[in-house]
């Protein structure tokens, strides 16, 4: 097999005239990344409840039972209600 070595400029020229300056780069240090939205208390409760009960609605193989996901979601919402 042939070993081909080329510079970055030659490679970019081969791709179609793309220059190094036009390639995307990592964000600069002075740019601020957008903040993640804070998870609500209800969403945290729902997530925990869903993880607790999801195994009750799955088969031994790990697949969902017929209508199992729908029923698990409904029960997790019921358990997560504010009391």
Secondary structure as a PSIPRED ss2 file (coil, helix, strand):
# PSIPRED VFORMAT (PSIPRED V4.0)

   1 X C   1.000  0.000  0.000
   2 X C   1.000  0.000  0.000
   3 X C   1.000  0.000  0.000
   4 X C   1.000  0.000  0.000
   5 X C   1.000  0.000  0.000
   6 X C   1.000  0.000  0.000
   7 X C   1.000  0.000  0.000
   8 X H   0.000  1.000  0.000
   9 X H   0.000  1.000  0.000
  10 X H   0.000  1.000  0.000
  11 X H   0.000  1.000  0.000
  12 X H   0.000  1.000  0.000
  13 X H   0.000  1.000  0.000
  14 X H   0.000  1.000  0.000
  15 X H   0.000  1.000  0.000
  16 X H   0.000  1.000  0.000
  17 X C   1.000  0.000  0.000
  18 X C   1.000  0.000  0.000
  19 X C   1.000  0.000  0.000
  20 X H   0.000  1.000  0.000
  21 X H   0.000  1.000  0.000
  22 X H   0.000  1.000  0.000
  23 X C   1.000  0.000  0.000
  24 X C   1.000  0.000  0.000
  25 X C   1.000  0.000  0.000
  26 X C   1.000  0.000  0.000
  27 X C   1.000  0.000  0.000
  28 X C   1.000  0.000  0.000
  29 X C   1.000  0.000  0.000
  30 X C   1.000  0.000  0.000
  31 X C   1.000  0.000  0.000
  32 X C   1.000  0.000  0.000
  33 X C   1.000  0.000  0.000
  34 X C   1.000  0.000  0.000
  35 X C   1.000  0.000  0.000
  36 X C   1.000  0.000  0.000
  37 X C   1.000  0.000  0.000
  38 X C   1.000  0.000  0.000
  39 X C   1.000  0.000  0.000
  40 X C   1.000  0.000  0.000
  41 X H   0.000  1.000  0.000
  42 X H   0.000  1.000  0.000
  43 X H   0.000  1.000  0.000
  44 X H   0.000  1.000  0.000
  45 X H   0.000  1.000  0.000
  46 X H   0.000  1.000  0.000
  47 X H   0.000  1.000  0.000
  48 X H   0.000  1.000  0.000
  49 X H   0.000  1.000  0.000
  50 X H   0.000  1.000  0.000
  51 X H   0.000  1.000  0.000
  52 X H   0.000  1.000  0.000
  53 X H   0.000  1.000  0.000
  54 X H   0.000  1.000  0.000
  55 X H   0.000  1.000  0.000
  56 X H   0.000  1.000  0.000
  57 X H   0.000  1.000  0.000
  58 X E   0.000  0.000  1.000
  59 X C   1.000  0.000  0.000
  60 X C   1.000  0.000  0.000
  61 X C   1.000  0.000  0.000
  62 X C   1.000  0.000  0.000
  63 X C   1.000  0.000  0.000
  64 X E   0.000  0.000  1.000
  65 X C   1.000  0.000  0.000
  66 X C   1.000  0.000  0.000
  67 X C   1.000  0.000  0.000
  68 X H   0.000  1.000  0.000
  69 X H   0.000  1.000  0.000
  70 X H   0.000  1.000  0.000
  71 X H   0.000  1.000  0.000
  72 X H   0.000  1.000  0.000
  73 X H   0.000  1.000  0.000
  74 X H   0.000  1.000  0.000
  75 X H   0.000  1.000  0.000
  76 X H   0.000  1.000  0.000
  77 X H   0.000  1.000  0.000
  78 X H   0.000  1.000  0.000
  79 X H   0.000  1.000  0.000
  80 X H   0.000  1.000  0.000
  81 X C   1.000  0.000  0.000
  82 X C   1.000  0.000  0.000
  83 X C   1.000  0.000  0.000
